[in-house]
Amino acid sequence: MTSVLHLLCAGAAQGLVKAMQTAFTEQTGVPLQARFGAVGAMKEALLAGDPCDVMIVTDSMVRTLQASGELAGDGAAPLGRVRTGIAVRADDVPPPIATADELRAALLAASALYFPDPQRATAGIHFASVLDRLGILQEVAERCRTFPNGATSMHQLVHAPADAIGCTQITEILYTEGVRLVGALPAEFELATVYAAAPTIRAADSMLSRRFIELLAGPASRLVREQGGFEFGP
């Protein structure tokens, strides 16, 4: 049996992995070594040859990497759906964001906007497109603060000036102490992303990789996933 299980994991699932790692190690005696980051960065790391037994990214990327032969064709499992949401500092008054007009007003009034990499992070790419669709991308450009991943952007939001606004996956907002979830993006801008875990073709112990995936995606973690912002069903 391998001495450590290596993970490459999207930031949206970071809280889930950290919540379940103790149970896994107690069951197997094998610790986890996980790297978290933007989905695009995790793909780059996998293709660059970084150690990886289990890959946790968007379901669509899992399918792409299975097709290219980087991930095993079987053994993948969905973790649930994660919406993209708006956050503020815990002590700030949350602005109304239920409609496009309310969201536009809130973003224009914000002292700064904190969000993940608009080139490689799922939520960052989407939020940049939302700013463009609202017609305010250029107007707020100087107030945009971007970071390698959603977790970092939310940690930085904690220390932001008053009335700053953040946007990333809801799981990352709920996992960060010091910020509060205002709500999901309005329906016309909604992004609900399904995340999945899959074993890599170079996994040192394929049975152990599948055991971790079963723990992460199975009934033992369902409540943890629900509380952390994952959704299920149609």
Buried (B, 14 or more C-beta within 10 A) or exposed (E): EEEEBBBBBBBBBBBBBBBBBEEBBEEBEBEBBBBBBBBBBBBBBBEEEEBBBBBBBBBBBBBBBBEEEBBBEEBBBBBBBBBBBBBBBEEBEBBEBEEBEEBBBBBEEBEBBBBBBBEBBBBBBBBBBBBEEBEBBEEBEEBBBBBBBBBBBBBBBBEBEEBBBBBBBBBBBBBBEEBBBBBBBBEEBEBBBBBBBBBBBBBBBBEBBBBBBBBBBEEBBEEBBEEBBBEEEE
